[in-house]
Amino acid sequence: MAEKIRVLLSEEEVDAKIKQIGEQISKDYAGRQVHLVCVLKGGSFFMCELAKRITVPVSLDFMSVSSYGSETKSSGVVRIVKDLDEPLKGKNVIVIEDIVDSGRTLSYLLDMLKDRGPESLRLCTLLDKPERRVVDVNVDYTGFQIPDKFVVGYGLDYDQRYRNLPYIGVVEFE
């Protein structure tokens, strides 16, 4: 089955929104440092672009979690594949995600990170699908709310392809 990618959010729209989020974070954390925690792999594109637009001091760390295994549907069991390299105690932490949908994995992850003693803990996502939410998750910084469509680009993939697209596209199967 072949697929076609239809542009949902242009490169210019995504770029402008990331700049806006960076300005808001810089304002909210004026005089302080922020520690960005990227949820791999999808969040890496967004975090790198966002970090460049934050004017307060920034440190970075990465983690990888899985709740899918080899399935296409979440198992509900979250597994830490790669944990953080640095402790969070006393840091102003912002978790960076590419997309929030059901909220299951993020709810678990945020609870786990909260137990590590950060001074503050917030969530930032490029894309949000609120109609897919089954677990309530507070998103502090949201790029775009999108419909329940399968999207790729800007770090999001379909079978490890299309992550490098500079825009957000909807996968349409032909």
TIVO-2410 file (N, C-alpha, C; in nm, 3 decimals):
# residues 174
REC num residu      c1      c2      c3 atome chaine
REC   1      M   0.085  -0.118   0.000     N      A
REC   1      M   0.000   0.000   0.000    CA      A
REC   1      M   0.089   0.124   0.000     C      A
REC   2      A   0.069   0.210  -0.096     N      A
REC   2      A   0.147   0.333  -0.106    CA      A
REC   2      A   0.081   0.442  -0.021     C      A
REC   3      E   0.162   0.538   0.019     N      A
REC   3      E   0.107   0.648   0.096    CA      A
REC   3      E   0.148   0.780   0.033     C      A
REC   4      K   0.066   0.880   0.059     N      A
REC   4      K   0.090   1.015   0.012    CA      A
REC   4      K   0.089   1.104   0.136     C      A
REC   5      I   0.173   1.208   0.136     N      A
REC   5      I   0.179   1.298   0.251    CA      A
REC   5      I   0.118   1.432   0.211     C      A
REC   6      R   0.014   1.472   0.281     N      A
REC   6      R  -0.052   1.600   0.258    CA      A
REC   6      R  -0.007   1.697   0.368     C      A
REC   7      V   0.033   1.816   0.331     N      A
REC   7      V   0.079   1.916   0.427    CA      A
REC   7      V  -0.036   1.960   0.517     C      A
REC   8      L  -0.016   1.946   0.649     N      A
REC   8      L  -0.113   1.995   0.747    CA      A
REC   8      L  -0.067   2.129   0.803     C      A
REC   9      L   0.061   2.136   0.840     N      A
REC   9      L   0.120   2.260   0.893    CA      A
REC   9      L   0.250   2.284   0.818     C      A
REC  10      S   0.261   2.399   0.753     N      A
REC  10      S   0.378   2.430   0.671    CA      A
REC  10      S   0.502   2.452   0.757     C      A
REC  11      E   0.616   2.447   0.694     N      A
REC  11      E   0.743   2.473   0.762    CA      A
REC  11      E   0.740   2.611   0.826     C      A
REC  12      E   0.685   2.709   0.757     N      A
REC  12      E   0.678   2.846   0.810    CA      A
REC  12      E   0.587   2.855   0.933     C      A
REC  13      E   0.475   2.784   0.930     N      A
REC  13      E   0.385   2.784   1.046    CA      A
REC  13      E   0.452   2.720   1.167     C      A
REC  14      V   0.518   2.607   1.145     N      A
REC  14      V   0.586   2.536   1.254    CA      A
REC  14      V   0.697   2.623   1.311     C      A
REC  15      D   0.777   2.683   1.224     N      A
REC  15      D   0.887   2.768   1.267    CA      A
REC  15      D   0.837   2.887   1.350     C      A
REC  16      A   0.731   2.951   1.305     N      A
REC  16      A   0.675   3.067   1.377    CA      A
REC  16      A   0.623   3.026   1.514     C      A
REC  17      K   0.560   2.910   1.523     N      A
REC  17      K   0.505   2.864   1.651    CA      A
REC  17      K   0.617   2.828   1.749     C      A
REC  18      I   0.724   2.765   1.699     N      A
REC  18      I   0.836   2.730   1.787    CA      A
REC  18      I   0.901   2.858   1.840     C      A
REC  19      K   0.914   2.958   1.756     N      A
REC  19      K   0.968   3.088   1.800    CA      A
REC  19      K   0.881   3.147   1.911     C      A
REC  20      Q   0.750   3.140   1.894     N      A
REC  20      Q   0.656   3.192   1.993    CA      A
REC  20      Q   0.668   3.117   2.126     C      A
REC  21      I   0.678   2.985   2.121     N      A
REC  21      I   0.692   2.905   2.243    CA      A
REC  21      I   0.824   2.938   2.311     C      A
REC  22      G   0.931   2.951   2.234     N      A
REC  22      G   1.062   2.987   2.290    CA      A
REC  22      G   1.059   3.121   2.362     C      A
REC  23      E   0.989   3.217   2.303     N      A
REC  23      E   0.975   3.349   2.366    CA      A
REC  23      E   0.897   3.339   2.497     C      A
REC  24      Q   0.792   3.258   2.498     N      A
REC  24      Q   0.711   3.242   2.620    CA      A
REC  24      Q   0.792   3.174   2.731     C      A
REC  25      I   0.864   3.069   2.697     N      A
REC  25      I   0.947   3.002   2.797    CA      A
REC  25      I   1.053   3.097   2.850     C      A
REC  26      S   1.116   3.175   2.763     N      A
REC  26      S   1.219   3.272   2.805    CA      A
REC  26      S   1.160   3.373   2.902     C      A
REC  27      K   1.039   3.417   2.875     N      A
REC  27      K   0.970   3.513   2.963    CA      A
REC  27      K   0.936   3.447   3.098     C      A
REC  28      D   0.881   3.325   3.091     N      A
REC  28      D   0.839   3.255   3.214    CA      A
REC  28      D   0.958   3.221   3.305     C      A
REC  29      Y   1.076   3.200   3.247     N      A
REC  29      Y   1.193   3.159   3.325    CA      A
REC  29      Y   1.301   3.267   3.328     C      A
REC  30      A   1.262   3.390   3.310     N      A
REC  30      A   1.360   3.501   3.312    CA      A
REC  30      A   1.443   3.495   3.439     C      A
REC  31      G   1.575   3.504   3.424     N      A
REC  31      G   1.666   3.501   3.538    CA      A
REC  31      G   1.696   3.362   3.591     C      A
REC  32      R   1.641   3.259   3.529     N      A
REC  32      R   1.665   3.122   3.574    CA      A
REC  32      R   1.713   3.037   3.457     C      A
REC  33      Q   1.759   2.918   3.487     N      A
REC  33      Q   1.800   2.821   3.385    CA      A
REC  33      Q   1.690   2.717   3.369     C      A
REC  34      V   1.673   2.668   3.245     N      A
REC  34      V   1.578   2.559   3.222    CA      A
REC  34      V   1.655   2.435   3.177     C      A
REC  35      H   1.602   2.322   3.216     N      A
REC  35      H   1.661   2.192   3.180    CA      A
REC  35      H   1.558   2.121   3.094     C      A
REC  36      L   1.587   2.109   2.964     N      A
REC  36      L   1.496   2.044   2.871    CA      A
REC  36      L   1.523   1.894   2.868     C      A
REC  37      V   1.417   1.817   2.884     N      A
REC  37      V   1.426   1.671   2.877    CA      A
REC  37      V   1.348   1.627   2.754     C      A
REC  38      C   1.421   1.578   2.656     N      A
REC  38      C   1.361   1.534   2.530    CA      A
REC  38      C   1.320   1.389   2.539     C      A
REC  39      V   1.197   1.361   2.497     N      A
REC  39      V   1.151   1.224   2.485    CA      A
REC  39      V   1.182   1.179   2.342     C      A
REC  40      L   1.277   1.085   2.331     N      A
REC  40      L   1.324   1.038   2.201    CA      A
REC  40      L   1.225   0.943   2.137     C      A
REC  41      K   1.228   0.927   2.009     N      A
REC  41      K   1.311   0.992   1.912    CA      A
REC  41      K   1.243   1.116   1.857     C      A
REC  42      G   1.112   1.111   1.853     N      A
REC  42      G   1.036   1.216   1.787    CA      A
REC  42      G   1.058   1.356   1.838     C      A
REC  43      G   1.082   1.373   1.966     N      A
REC  43      G   1.095   1.506   2.024    CA      A
REC  43      G   1.225   1.576   1.991     C      A
REC  44      S   1.322   1.505   1.934     N      A
REC  44      S   1.455   1.564   1.914    CA      A
REC  44      S   1.455   1.681   1.817     C      A
REC  45      F   1.382   1.672   1.708     N      A
REC  45      F   1.377   1.781   1.610    CA      A
REC  45      F   1.319   1.907   1.675     C      A
REC  46      F   1.207   1.890   1.744     N      A
REC  46      F   1.139   2.001   1.810    CA      A
REC  46      F   1.228   2.062   1.918     C      A
REC  47      M   1.290   1.977   2.003     N      A
REC  47      M   1.371   2.030   2.111    CA      A
REC  47      M   1.489   2.111   2.060     C      A
REC  48      C   1.556   2.062   1.958     N      A
REC  48      C   1.672   2.135   1.905    CA      A
REC  48      C   1.631   2.272   1.853     C      A
REC  49      E   1.524   2.279   1.779     N      A
REC  49      E   1.477   2.408   1.727    CA      A
REC  49      E   1.429   2.499   1.840     C      A
REC  50      L   1.361   2.442   1.937     N      A
REC  50      L   1.311   2.521   2.049    CA      A
REC  50      L   1.426   2.577   2.133     C      A
REC  51      A   1.526   2.494   2.162     N      A
REC  51      A   1.639   2.536   2.245    CA      A
REC  51      A   1.710   2.657   2.184     C      A
REC  52      K   1.718   2.661   2.051     N      A
REC  52      K   1.783   2.773   1.983    CA      A
REC  52      K   1.707   2.904   2.002     C      A
REC  53      R   1.580   2.895   2.037     N      A
REC  53      R   1.496   3.014   2.049    CA      A
REC  53      R   1.468   3.055   2.193     C      A
REC  54      I   1.526   2.984   2.287     N      A
REC  54      I   1.512   3.019   2.430    CA      A
REC  54      I   1.633   3.104   2.468     C      A
REC  55      T   1.609   3.217   2.530     N      A
REC  55      T   1.718   3.311   2.558    CA      A
REC  55      T   1.776   3.298   2.698     C      A
REC  56      V   1.711   3.222   2.787     N      A
REC  56      V   1.768   3.197   2.920    CA      A
REC  56      V   1.863   3.077   2.906     C      A
REC  57      P   1.953   3.056   3.005     N      A
REC  57      P   2.043   2.941   2.996    CA      A
REC  57      P   1.964   2.809   2.988     C      A
REC  58      V   2.013   2.720   2.901     N      A
REC  58      V   1.945   2.593   2.874    CA      A
REC  58      V   2.044   2.478   2.889     C      A
REC  59      S   2.000   2.371   2.956     N      A
REC  59      S   2.074   2.245   2.953    CA      A
REC  59      S   1.979   2.139   2.897     C      A
REC  60      L   2.037   2.033   2.844     N      A
REC  60      L   1.958   1.932   2.774    CA      A
REC  60      L   1.986   1.792   2.826     C      A
REC  61      D   1.886   1.707   2.822     N      A
REC  61      D   1.903   1.566   2.849    CA      A
REC  61      D   1.800   1.490   2.767     C      A
REC  62      F   1.820   1.361   2.755     N      A
REC  62      F   1.735   1.280   2.668    CA      A
REC  62      F   1.694   1.152   2.740     C      A
REC  63      M   1.572   1.107   2.711     N      A
REC  63      M   1.528   0.978   2.759    CA      A
REC  63      M   1.440   0.913   2.653     C      A
REC  64      S   1.436   0.782   2.658     N      A
REC  64      S   1.353   0.708   2.564    CA      A
REC  64      S   1.265   0.614   2.644     C      A
REC  65      V   1.136   0.619   2.613     N      A
REC  65      V   1.040   0.532   2.681    CA      A
REC  65      V   0.960   0.458   2.575     C      A
REC  66      S   0.907   0.344   2.615     N      A
REC  66      S   0.827   0.265   2.523    CA      A
REC  66      S   0.707   0.208   2.595     C      A
REC  67      S   0.593   0.217   2.530     N      A
REC  67      S   0.474   0.150   2.583    CA      A
REC  67      S   0.409   0.067   2.473     C      A
REC  68      Y   0.481   0.046   2.365     N      A
REC  68      Y   0.425  -0.024   2.251    CA      A
REC  68      Y   0.484  -0.162   2.228     C      A
REC  69      G   0.612  -0.180   2.262     N      A
REC  69      G   0.675  -0.308   2.231    CA      A
REC  69      G   0.674  -0.326   2.081     C      A
REC  70      S   0.630  -0.441   2.033     N      A
REC  70      S   0.624  -0.464   1.889    CA      A
REC  70      S   0.483  -0.443   1.836     C      A
REC  71      E   0.395  -0.393   1.919     N      A
REC  71      E   0.256  -0.372   1.878    CA      A
REC  71      E   0.237  -0.231   1.822     C      A
REC  72      T   0.122  -0.209   1.758     N      A
REC  72      T   0.090  -0.076   1.707    CA      A
REC  72      T  -0.001  -0.002   1.805     C      A
REC  73      K  -0.046  -0.072   1.909     N      A
REC  73      K  -0.132  -0.012   2.010    CA      A
REC  73      K  -0.060  -0.018   2.144     C      A
REC  74      S  -0.073   0.088   2.223     N      A
REC  74      S  -0.004   0.095   2.352    CA      A
REC  74      S  -0.046  -0.020   2.443     C      A
REC  75      S   0.054  -0.079   2.508     N      A
REC  75      S   0.026  -0.187   2.602    CA      A
REC  75      S  -0.015  -0.132   2.738     C      A
REC  76      G   0.013  -0.002   2.760     N      A
REC  76      G  -0.015   0.058   2.889    CA      A
REC  76      G   0.097   0.037   2.989     C      A
REC  77      V   0.194  -0.050   2.958     N      A
REC  77      V   0.309  -0.073   3.043    CA      A
REC  77      V   0.425   0.009   2.987     C      A
REC  78      V   0.473   0.103   3.068     N      A
REC  78      V   0.580   0.192   3.022    CA      A
REC  78      V   0.715   0.135   3.063     C      A
REC  79      R   0.805   0.132   2.967     N      A
REC  79      R   0.940   0.082   2.991    CA      A
REC  79      R   1.038   0.192   2.958     C      A
REC  80      I   1.133   0.218   3.049     N      A
REC  80      I   1.238   0.316   3.024    CA      A
REC  80      I   1.346   0.247   2.942     C      A
REC  81      V   1.366   0.292   2.820     N      A
REC  81      V   1.465   0.233   2.731    CA      A
REC  81      V   1.600   0.302   2.752     C      A
REC  82      K   1.598   0.435   2.769     N      A
REC  82      K   1.718   0.513   2.800    CA      A
REC  82      K   1.679   0.616   2.905     C      A
REC  83      D   1.744   0.610   3.019     N      A
REC  83      D   1.713   0.704   3.127    CA      A
REC  83      D   1.801   0.828   3.114     C      A
REC  84      L   1.770   0.927   3.195     N      A
REC  84      L   1.844   1.053   3.195    CA      A
REC  84      L   1.987   1.033   3.242     C      A
REC  85      D   2.076   1.120   3.194     N      A
REC  85      D   2.216   1.116   3.235    CA      A
REC  85      D   2.241   1.196   3.361     C      A
REC  86      E   2.156   1.296   3.388     N      A
REC  86      E   2.177   1.387   3.502    CA      A
REC  86      E   2.059   1.382   3.599     C      A
REC  87      P   2.086   1.408   3.728     N      A
REC  87      P   1.975   1.417   3.824    CA      A
REC  87      P   1.892   1.543   3.799     C      A
REC  88      L   1.766   1.540   3.840     N      A
REC  88      L   1.676   1.654   3.820    CA      A
REC  88      L   1.658   1.741   3.944     C      A
REC  89      K   1.710   1.696   4.055     N      A
REC  89      K   1.689   1.766   4.182    CA      A
REC  89      K   1.722   1.914   4.171     C      A
REC  90      G   1.623   1.997   4.205     N      A
REC  90      G   1.640   2.142   4.208    CA      A
REC  90      G   1.638   2.212   4.074     C      A
REC  91      K   1.615   2.139   3.965     N      A
REC  91      K   1.616   2.200   3.831    CA      A
REC  91      K   1.475   2.237   3.786     C      A
REC  92      N   1.468   2.338   3.699     N      A
REC  92      N   1.344   2.376   3.633    CA      A
REC  92      N   1.335   2.294   3.504     C      A
REC  93      V   1.257   2.187   3.511     N      A
REC  93      V   1.253   2.087   3.404    CA      A
REC  93      V   1.132   2.111   3.313     C      A
REC  94      I   1.159   2.106   3.183     N      A
REC  94      I   1.051   2.107   3.085    CA      A
REC  94      I   1.067   1.982   2.999     C      A
REC  95      V   0.969   1.894   3.005     N      A
REC  95      V   0.969   1.773   2.923    CA      A
REC  95      V   0.922   1.813   2.783     C      A
REC  96      I   1.000   1.773   2.682     N      A
REC  96      I   0.970   1.809   2.543    CA      A
REC  96      I   0.923   1.686   2.468     C      A
REC  97      E   0.803   1.695   2.413     N      A
REC  97      E   0.742   1.584   2.337    CA      A
REC  97      E   0.708   1.631   2.197     C      A
REC  98      D   0.705   1.537   2.103     N      A
REC  98      D   0.660   1.571   1.969    CA      A
REC  98      D   0.508   1.578   1.963     C      A
REC  99      I   0.440   1.483   2.029     N      A
REC  99      I   0.294   1.477   2.023    CA      A
REC  99      I   0.238   1.414   2.150     C      A
REC 100      V   0.126   1.467   2.195     N      A
REC 100      V   0.053   1.410   2.309    CA      A
REC 100      V  -0.081   1.360   2.255     C      A
REC 101      D  -0.106   1.231   2.277     N      A
REC 101      D  -0.236   1.179   2.236    CA      A
REC 101      D  -0.310   1.118   2.354     C      A
REC 102      S  -0.296   0.989   2.381     N      A
REC 102      S  -0.373   0.927   2.490    CA      A
REC 102      S  -0.335   0.982   2.628     C      A
REC 103      G  -0.208   1.018   2.646     N      A
REC 103      G  -0.162   1.070   2.774    CA      A
REC 103      G  -0.111   0.964   2.869     C      A
REC 104      R  -0.130   0.836   2.836     N      A
REC 104      R  -0.090   0.728   2.928    CA      A
REC 104      R   0.059   0.732   2.960     C      A
REC 105      T   0.141   0.731   2.857     N      A
REC 105      T   0.286   0.726   2.877    CA      A
REC 105      T   0.334   0.852   2.947     C      A
REC 106      L   0.285   0.968   2.904     N      A
REC 106      L   0.330   1.093   2.964    CA      A
REC 106      L   0.288   1.106   3.110     C      A
REC 107      S   0.170   1.060   3.143     N      A
REC 107      S   0.124   1.065   3.282    CA      A
REC 107      S   0.220   0.986   3.371     C      A
REC 108      Y   0.254   0.866   3.327     N      A
REC 108      Y   0.348   0.782   3.401    CA      A
REC 108      Y   0.484   0.852   3.410     C      A
REC 109      L   0.532   0.902   3.299     N      A
REC 109      L   0.663   0.965   3.293    CA      A
REC 109      L   0.671   1.088   3.382     C      A
REC 110      L   0.570   1.173   3.378     N      A
REC 110      L   0.570   1.294   3.461    CA      A
REC 110      L   0.567   1.260   3.610     C      A
REC 111      D   0.489   1.160   3.648     N      A
REC 111      D   0.487   1.117   3.789    CA      A
REC 111      D   0.625   1.067   3.832     C      A
REC 112      M   0.689   0.990   3.746     N      A
REC 112      M   0.822   0.937   3.776    CA      A
REC 112      M   0.924   1.051   3.791     C      A
REC 113      L   0.920   1.146   3.700     N      A
REC 113      L   1.015   1.258   3.705    CA      A
REC 113      L   0.990   1.349   3.825     C      A
REC 114      K   0.865   1.366   3.862     N      A
REC 114      K   0.829   1.448   3.978    CA      A
REC 114      K   0.893   1.392   4.105     C      A
REC 115      D   0.901   1.259   4.113     N      A
REC 115      D   0.962   1.192   4.229    CA      A
REC 115      D   1.113   1.216   4.238     C      A
REC 116      R   1.173   1.268   4.133     N      A
REC 116      R   1.318   1.294   4.131    CA      A
REC 116      R   1.354   1.434   4.183     C      A
REC 117      G   1.255   1.508   4.232     N      A
REC 117      G   1.281   1.633   4.303    CA      A
REC 117      G   1.315   1.757   4.221     C      A
REC 118      P   1.258   1.775   4.102     N      A
REC 118      P   1.286   1.900   4.031    CA      A
REC 118      P   1.221   2.018   4.103     C      A
REC 119      E   1.279   2.137   4.086     N      A
REC 119      E   1.216   2.258   4.143    CA      A
REC 119      E   1.081   2.280   4.077     C      A
REC 120      S   1.075   2.263   3.946     N      A
REC 120      S   0.949   2.273   3.873    CA      A
REC 120      S   0.951   2.171   3.760     C      A
REC 121      L   0.832   2.131   3.716     N      A
REC 121      L   0.820   2.032   3.610    CA      A
REC 121      L   0.704   2.072   3.521     C      A
REC 122      R   0.736   2.097   3.394     N      A
REC 122      R   0.634   2.136   3.296    CA      A
REC 122      R   0.646   2.049   3.173     C      A
REC 123      L   0.541   2.053   3.092     N      A
REC 123      L   0.535   1.974   2.970    CA      A
REC 123      L   0.514   2.066   2.850     C      A
REC 124      C   0.591   2.042   2.747     N      A
REC 124      C   0.582   2.119   2.622    CA      A
REC 124      C   0.571   2.020   2.507     C      A
REC 125      T   0.472   2.041   2.420     N      A
REC 125      T   0.455   1.953   2.304    CA      A
REC 125      T   0.434   2.035   2.178     C      A
REC 126      L   0.486   1.986   2.069     N      A
REC 126      L   0.463   2.051   1.942    CA      A
REC 126      L   0.318   2.029   1.898     C      A
REC 127      L   0.270   1.906   1.913     N      A
REC 127      L   0.135   1.871   1.868    CA      A
REC 127      L   0.054   1.809   1.980     C      A
REC 128      D  -0.075   1.838   1.981     N      A
REC 128      D  -0.164   1.783   2.081    CA      A
REC 128      D  -0.291   1.733   2.012     C      A
REC 129      K  -0.328   1.610   2.047     N      A
REC 129      K  -0.453   1.551   1.997    CA      A
REC 129      K  -0.546   1.530   2.116     C      A
REC 130      P  -0.611   1.636   2.165     N      A
REC 130      P  -0.692   1.623   2.286    CA      A
REC 130      P  -0.808   1.524   2.275     C      A
REC 131      E  -0.861   1.502   2.156     N      A
REC 131      E  -0.973   1.410   2.143    CA      A
REC 131      E  -0.932   1.264   2.164     C      A
REC 132      R  -0.801   1.235   2.164     N      A
REC 132      R  -0.751   1.100   2.188    CA      A
REC 132      R  -0.719   1.074   2.335     C      A
REC 133      R  -0.729   1.178   2.419     N      A
REC 133      R  -0.686   1.168   2.558    CA      A
REC 133      R  -0.773   1.072   2.638     C      A
REC 134      V  -0.706   0.978   2.707     N      A
REC 134      V  -0.774   0.888   2.801    CA      A
REC 134      V  -0.726   0.909   2.943     C      A
REC 135      V  -0.609   0.973   2.957     N      A
REC 135      V  -0.555   1.008   3.088    CA      A
REC 135      V  -0.530   1.158   3.087     C      A
REC 136      D  -0.578   1.227   3.190     N      A
REC 136      D  -0.563   1.372   3.196    CA      A
REC 136      D  -0.417   1.409   3.217     C      A
REC 137      V  -0.363   1.487   3.125     N      A
REC 137      V  -0.225   1.535   3.133    CA      A
REC 137      V  -0.228   1.686   3.109     C      A
REC 138      N  -0.165   1.760   3.200     N      A
REC 138      N  -0.161   1.905   3.184    CA      A
REC 138      N  -0.045   1.943   3.093     C      A
REC 139      V  -0.076   2.001   2.977     N      A
REC 139      V   0.026   2.046   2.884    CA      A
REC 139      V   0.043   2.196   2.905     C      A
REC 140      D   0.164   2.239   2.944     N      A
REC 140      D   0.190   2.379   2.974    CA      A
REC 140      D   0.216   2.464   2.851     C      A
REC 141      Y   0.282   2.406   2.753     N      A
REC 141      Y   0.314   2.476   2.628    CA      A
REC 141      Y   0.275   2.386   2.512     C      A
REC 142      T   0.184   2.434   2.428     N      A
REC 142      T   0.135   2.357   2.314    CA      A
REC 142      T   0.158   2.434   2.186     C      A
REC 143      G   0.215   2.365   2.088     N      A
REC 143      G   0.231   2.427   1.957    CA      A
REC 143      G   0.098   2.434   1.885     C      A
REC 144      F   0.045   2.317   1.850     N      A
REC 144      F  -0.078   2.310   1.772    CA      A
REC 144      F  -0.167   2.198   1.824     C      A
REC 145      Q  -0.297   2.224   1.831     N      A
REC 145      Q  -0.394   2.117   1.851    CA      A
REC 145      Q  -0.432   2.069   1.712     C      A
REC 146      I  -0.427   1.938   1.694     N      A
REC 146      I  -0.455   1.883   1.562    CA      A
REC 146      I  -0.565   1.778   1.570     C      A
REC 147      P  -0.630   1.750   1.456     N      A
REC 147      P  -0.732   1.644   1.455    CA      A
REC 147      P  -0.667   1.507   1.467     C      A
REC 148      D  -0.750   1.408   1.491     N      A
REC 148      D  -0.703   1.271   1.509    CA      A
REC 148      D  -0.669   1.209   1.373     C      A
REC 149      K  -0.557   1.252   1.319     N      A
REC 149      K  -0.504   1.201   1.192    CA      A
REC 149      K  -0.363   1.150   1.218     C      A
REC 150      F  -0.317   1.057   1.134     N      A
REC 150      F  -0.182   1.006   1.147    CA      A
REC 150      F  -0.087   1.104   1.080     C      A
REC 151      V   0.002   1.166   1.160     N      A
REC 151      V   0.089   1.272   1.109    CA      A
REC 151      V   0.236   1.232   1.115     C      A
REC 152      V   0.313   1.294   1.024     N      A
REC 152      V   0.457   1.269   1.014    CA      A
REC 152      V   0.527   1.402   0.993     C      A
REC 153      G   0.659   1.397   1.003     N      A
REC 153      G   0.741   1.515   0.982    CA      A
REC 153      G   0.783   1.577   1.112     C      A
REC 154      Y   0.890   1.654   1.105     N      A
REC 154      Y   0.942   1.724   1.223    CA      A
REC 154      Y   0.965   1.629   1.339     C      A
REC 155      G   1.015   1.510   1.307     N      A
REC 155      G   1.047   1.411   1.410    CA      A
REC 155      G   0.950   1.296   1.417     C      A
REC 156      L   0.827   1.317   1.372     N      A
REC 156      L   0.727   1.210   1.374    CA      A
REC 156      L   0.746   1.121   1.252     C      A
REC 157      D   0.728   0.991   1.272     N      A
REC 157      D   0.757   0.898   1.163    CA      A
REC 157      D   0.643   0.803   1.133     C      A
REC 158      Y   0.653   0.743   1.017     N      A
REC 158      Y   0.573   0.628   0.979    CA      A
REC 158      Y   0.674   0.521   0.938     C      A
REC 159      D   0.685   0.417   1.019     N      A
REC 159      D   0.779   0.309   0.993    CA      A
REC 159      D   0.922   0.362   0.975     C      A
REC 160      Q   0.960   0.454   1.063     N      A
REC 160      Q   1.093   0.518   1.066    CA      A
REC 160      Q   1.121   0.608   0.944     C      A
REC 161      R   1.019   0.641   0.868     N      A
REC 161      R   1.037   0.731   0.754    CA      A
REC 161      R   0.965   0.863   0.780     C      A
REC 162      Y   1.006   0.965   0.709     N      A
REC 162      Y   0.943   1.097   0.708    CA      A
REC 162      Y   0.978   1.185   0.828     C      A
REC 163      R   1.059   1.140   0.923     N      A
REC 163      R   1.097   1.224   1.037    CA      A
REC 163      R   1.160   1.356   0.991     C      A
REC 164      N   1.234   1.351   0.881     N      A
REC 164      N   1.312   1.465   0.837    CA      A
REC 164      N   1.231   1.568   0.757     C      A
REC 165      L   1.103   1.548   0.738     N      A
REC 165      L   1.024   1.649   0.669    CA      A
REC 165      L   1.022   1.777   0.753     C      A
REC 166      P   1.039   1.894   0.691     N      A
REC 166      P   1.043   2.019   0.767    CA      A
REC 166      P   0.905   2.075   0.798     C      A
REC 167      Y   0.801   1.999   0.773     N      A
REC 167      Y   0.663   2.038   0.799    CA      A
REC 167      Y   0.589   1.920   0.862     C      A
REC 168      I   0.465   1.942   0.904     N      A
REC 168      I   0.381   1.835   0.957    CA      A
REC 168      I   0.285   1.794   0.846     C      A
REC 169      G   0.286   1.665   0.814     N      A
REC 169      G   0.199   1.616   0.708    CA      A
REC 169      G   0.110   1.503   0.757     C      A
REC 170      V  -0.002   1.488   0.690     N      A
REC 170      V  -0.096   1.379   0.719    CA      A
REC 170      V  -0.068   1.266   0.621     C      A
REC 171      V  -0.056   1.144   0.674     N      A
REC 171      V  -0.034   1.028   0.589    CA      A
REC 171      V  -0.170   0.985   0.534     C      A
REC 172      E  -0.176   0.979   0.400     N      A
REC 172      E  -0.298   0.931   0.333    CA      A
REC 172      E  -0.259   0.807   0.254     C      A
REC 173      F  -0.325   0.696   0.283     N      A
REC 173      F  -0.295   0.571   0.216    CA      A
REC 173      F  -0.377   0.559   0.088     C      A
REC 174      E  -0.309   0.517  -0.018     N      A
REC 174      E  -0.375   0.507  -0.149    CA      A
REC 174      E  -0.414   0.364  -0.177     C      A
***
